[in-house]
Amino acid sequence: QVQLVESGGGLVQPGGSLRLSCAASGRLFGINPMGWYRQVPGKERELVASITRIGTTNYANSVKGRFTISRDNAKNTVFLQMNNLKPEDTAVYYCSLQSGITTTTTYWGQGTQVTVSS
């Protein structure tokens, strides 16, 4: 079983920064694609950023230029550096990991709350 644990969320003023971390543990083999999603009550979960096995990144248009996703493969950890935070960024942020090739399984963390005051 794979476990994902997020940390780094909290309360920040508009324009501030936060750095989220997600550590994966369990039955992991090789490097896995990982990503960050966020969800606001009443809305569907949306992709914020993702990173592939070779380090290729993808971002939602709303966070481009402000957020940066990175990973430490040796520690099976993914980070999300969030700068110039806006009230619209307020959400629960979830870490995800994709396992497998022919058959894939997506694992999720418990989520960490990010609140940007307005």
KATANOR-V529114 format. One record per residue. N is the residue number from 1. RES is the residue in one small letter. NEAR is the number of other ideal C-beta (glycine too) atoms within 8 Angstrom. Layout:
n=(N/N)
res=(RES/RES)
near=(NEAR/NEAR)
This chain:
n=(1/2/3/4/5/6/7/8/9/10/11/12/13/14/15/16/17/18/19/20/21/22/23/24/25/26/27/28/29/30/31/32/33/34/35/36/37/38/39/40/41/42/43/44/45/46/47/48/49/50/51/52/53/54/55/56/57/58/59/60/61/62/63/64/65/66/67/68/69/70/71/72/73/74/75/76/77/78/79/80/81/82/83/84/85/86/87/88/89/90/91/92/93/94/95/96/97/98/99/100/101/102/103/104/105/106/107/108/109/110/111/112/113/114/115/116/117/118)
res=(q/v/q/l/v/e/s/g/g/g/l/v/q/p/g/g/s/l/r/l/s/c/a/a/s/g/r/l/f/g/i/n/p/m/g/w/y/r/q/v/p/g/k/e/r/e/l/v/a/s/i/t/r/i/g/t/t/n/y/a/n/s/v/k/g/r/f/t/i/s/r/d/n/a/k/n/t/v/f/l/q/m/n/n/l/k/p/e/d/t/a/v/y/y/c/s/l/q/s/g/i/t/t/t/t/t/y/w/g/q/g/t/q/v/t/v/s/s)
near=(4/11/8/14/9/15/9/9/10/8/5/11/7/9/5/8/9/11/9/16/10/16/10/16/8/7/5/10/4/5/4/11/9/13/14/16/11/13/12/8/4/3/7/4/7/9/9/13/15/11/14/8/7/4/7/6/10/7/10/9/5/5/12/8/3/8/12/8/15/8/10/9/6/4/6/10/10/15/12/14/10/13/8/6/15/7/8/6/11/8/8/10/16/14/15/13/12/12/11/7/4/3/5/7/7/8/12/8/12/8/9/12/8/17/8/15/8/4)
